[in-house]
Amino acid sequence: MKSRLVALAGVVLCASLCSAADAPTAGTITAMQSVECGTKKEGKKSSTSLLCQQYAVRTSTTEYQIRQPKPSEQALLPLSTPIQFTIDKHKMKFKLNGKKYEFLVVGMSAIQPQ
């Protein structure tokens, strides 16, 4: 009887955690920088570094470092813009001005309460 109660409690706890992951989280884009994310060959011996945009997204408890998945002609995101995002595995997904974005989460850090 006790083992069934423990198993039931575990299932309910796991279900509540899984459903909470689908809820969007509020954050703000706070910083941007260009970082090297690969190289492009230009002939037999020369190559050029490719740059990707890396952004900092801040929530009330966490700061995420997100990066473009690959170099592209993607428009720059404006700073101090509030977003609603979800995280699926190692990707942050959100919409901004009617356009969908998907970035790689490359870092996370906790924010110290003030």
C-alpha positions, 0 to 999 in steps of 0.5 A: 500500500505504501509503495503504491502511494509513493509511486503515485506521488512520484508520477504526479510530481513528474507530470507537474514538472513536465507540464510546467516546462511547456509554459512560456517564461518572461525574459528580456534581451539585455545584451548582444555580441558577435562571436566566432562560430565556424570557418569558411574555406576560400580556396586551398589554403585560406579560410575566413572566420564566420560570426554569429550573434550571441544574446543575453536573455535575463529572467527574474532568476536566471540569465541565459546566453543564446546563440544563432544555430548557424551564421545567416542573414538573420536580422539583429534583435533589438536590446531591452525587448521583452520576450516570452520563450520556451526551452526545449532541450538545448534550444530557446524558442520565441516569437518577436514581431510575428517571426519565430526564432530558435537559438541554442542555449550556450550558457546559464547563470543564476542571478543574485537576489538584491 
